[in-house]
Amino acid sequence: MPGLPREILDGGLIVAIDPGKVTHRVWVTDRDGLMDRPVSLPNSRVGLQRLEALVGPVPATFAIEATGALHRAWAAELERRRPGALRIFAPSQTAAARAQLGTRRFKTDDRDCAALVWLARQGVGRPARSSEVEAMLAAVSHRRQLVLALKPLRQRLHDQLNALAPGLSAPARHGRVLLLETPTGRGVLACAAAFAGRAPSVRSLQARAGGRLSEATAGFWVARWKQCLAPPADAELRAARLARDLDRFDALRADIAFVDAQLEQLLAASAGQVLTTLPGVATVRAAAFAAYTLPVERFATPERLYSATGLAPASYESATIHRRGAIARTGLPEHRDALMAIAWGLGQHAPAFRERHRELAAHGKTGIAARVALARHACRLCWRLLLTQRPYDDRRYDRARRDRGR
């Protein structure tokens, strides 16, 4: 990553910004220290105008801490007004800098600003992402929240169905499982809500399936339903609650499909589109990884990208002691999950990666350990694809890795 321009280090200003919900704490410093007392500026257009008045026309670098969504409005406006002058720092970087300055256990807004100035003087921090990448990142984050909301709702639907028709929905490895996202699951839930837990007819189940449902499949579930115990005394009340939860379930799935369509458009307009040429990696997985990786030029080597995901093993060296521990878990868990999802898809569908998986199993690596090992190779591959924009070719990749002896 390029450091700060020479005019900033020699005579420019460093402006440290610690964001808050209502006000942002701001330090304006030159090479001799604070130019004036620290100020708290409102998170609004008025605050930015006052900041511009404080800084003036001289060259300046703005160092801002990335705290959720609190920094995004100012970051976007500062990048628009002064392109290339913004540096963004993760909270973990600020905490580490406070430790270096001897104030690790004493967190205040002013100490955070002092840490940001210290970091900016070293030329670290990442530049602001482009608006296209920011839009994709926002869509990826929104989809993740929808999926997280869907999981407990799915469990609650199973619980409600089991209360209305005990034993109808069997857990995994205990018979035929009812998958709620399928037409069969949709029809069973709709019938349970409509008939308060009583067994429907085959025709009723097919009519409420919301898709194609064969007579044999419908007959199986109706026959199984008739063997269940009677619904509880408050079945009507439970059925009403189930109907509302079913509507919420359908709405969440529709929202996820809507965001998926947005992601497809955003990914097509970005450099991350090349990741969809990987076997087993479609729009959602490609967009999730690209949103946290682009621009890939931020990472000089694939090892740096791999380390940024937090999957690189922690290490300890002292004199003759050399130890490697578990994964470091630095960086964002969403970035790590995205890379692991790509590794899983490649391990399932790419012949070269299936061969890698067999080789790892032969060396005793299975389960999550094998997935992490595959993720390292997948990270190198994704870094190269994003940099060169060349579509994936399995035979070319397999030939290259064997030539390198990997």
Order of alpha helices (4+ residues) and beta strands (2+ residues): alpha-beta-beta-beta-beta-alpha-beta-alpha-beta-alpha-alpha-beta-alpha-alpha-alpha-alpha-alpha-alpha-alpha-beta-beta-alpha-alpha-alpha-alpha
